[in-house]
């Protein structure tokens, strides 16, 4: 089941659309960010803070977040382990 995941400062992303969560420090990721900004596919969810993670989503969208990749991955794992009432893991 797809859920909304908090990526910081009141911003959320659909968990079913996320492909990967990356660290923005490498040169290829920096080029990817610049390319997405040039193409209009970048979503800046940092609220003016330093970019600490890059979320790649379906549709070639690149989402910038001020949270660390480990923090975002932990939130994905928390929501993946929670099952709605009436559903089982079997």
N, C-alpha and C positions, 0 to 999 in steps of 0.2 A: 504494500500500500504506500503510495506516495504521500509525503508530508512536507510541510514547510519547515525549513531549518534556519535558525537565526544565524546570520553571518556577521552580526555586530551592529550596534547603534540603531536597532529597530528595523534593520533590513533583513529580509528573508528570501530564500530561494527554494524552488521546488526540488525536492530530493531526487525525484525521478528523472530530472533533466540534466543532472550533474554527471559529467564524464570523469573529471579529475580535479584534484586540489593540489596546486603546485606552489613551490617557493619562488618568489620573483627575482632572485638574485643572479641567475645565470643569464648570459648574453642571449641565448635563443629565446628565453621567456621574455626578456625585455623587447626583443624584436617582435615577438608575437603580440605583446601589449601595444606597441606602437602601430603595428599593422591593423589591429582591431580598432584603435582610435581613429586611424585614417579612414577605415571602411565604415565607421559608425556602429561597430558591433561591440564596443566596450561599454560596460556599465560600471561606473565608479561608485562603490558603496563604502568608501573610506571615510566619508564625512570630513574631508580635508586632512586626515591623518596619513601617516606613512603606510604605503602598501606593504602588507606582510604576507599576503597570500593571493594567488590567482586561481579563480575557479573557471574551468572550461565547461561550458554547457552546450546542450544540443543547439543546432542552428548556428554554429560558429560564434556564439557569444562568449565574451571574456569578461568575467566579473571580478573586480578588484575589491579586496576586503582588507581591513586593518587588523583582523585577527590572524593569529599564527595558523599554519596549515594543520598542526596537531590538534588545536582547539576545535577547528571546524570538523576535522575527521572524527574527533570524539563525539561531537554532537550528532553526526550522521550515525555513528555506531549506537549511541544511546537510543535514538529514535528507531533504528532498525530492530533493536532488541525489545522495544515496547510493542506489545500486540494490543490492538483494540479489543474491547470486551466482546466476547462471543467467538473470537478467532483463536485458533490454536496453532502451534508451531509444527504440527504433525502433517 
